Amino acid sequence: MKLHYSIEIEAPREKVWHTMLDPETYKQWTSAFGEGNYYEGSWDEGAEIKFLMADEQGGMIAEIAENRPFEFVSIRQLGMIGERSEGGAEPEIVRFEPFYENYTLADIPDGTELQIDMDIEPEFAGDMEDAWPRALAALKRLCEAG
């Protein structure tokens, strides 16, 4: 199943890009998906990146499939990371067929249009339909502030 979201932000693409991917502001706008979300890794093309939840609850492992700064980033989701256990044991990673989450930034007269296209299993679509509009509204506030 594919989902699509878009929002117009009164800020240049460079500001939207940096606000979207900076570790500190990433935590703020993605809190719509879960308080304390963060990532480890790099946004460089070909790099591994982990999207993690607070309190050792697990997350997702991915690879940056494509990165065209200030224009497009494609995340190839590769698997789920299980909860991290006490004692420092490595969490289990459940691999699955890759799916993509793509972010496209385009100039518009008053700033930037951000479009998100993502593949998702139907059972998770309801959660995304609830969280994405809140996440994008938070990103817009951050980008347009000061």
C-alpha positions, 0 to 999 in steps of 0.5 A: 500500500502507498501513502502520500502526504504534502505540506507547504512551508513558508521557508526555503528548501535548505531550511526545511531540509536541515530542520527535517534531518538535524538530530535535535529538530528531528526528535521534535517533529517526529514526536508525533510518531512517539515521544523520544524518537531519534536516529543513529547513523548518516543521511549519506547515500548508501549509509545505514541508518537506524530509527529508534524509539525511546526507552530501548523499545526498538525501531527500524533499520534502513539504508539511504537509497538516494540523497540529493541535498535540498531536493530528495531523500529516499529511505530503504527500510530493511527491517525491524529492530527488536527491544534492547534487552538488559545486559547489553545483548544486541537486539534481534533484527527481523529483515523484510522485503525493502520498502521505501519512504521518499521525501521530495522538496520543491520550490513554490512561490511562498517557500517549499512544498514537501511531499512524502511518499511511502510504502506501508503494510495496510495494518499500519496505515491507520497509525500513519494517517493519524501521525503524519499530519501532526508530524508535518504540522510540527515540522512546519512550525519549526521551519517557520519559527524565527 
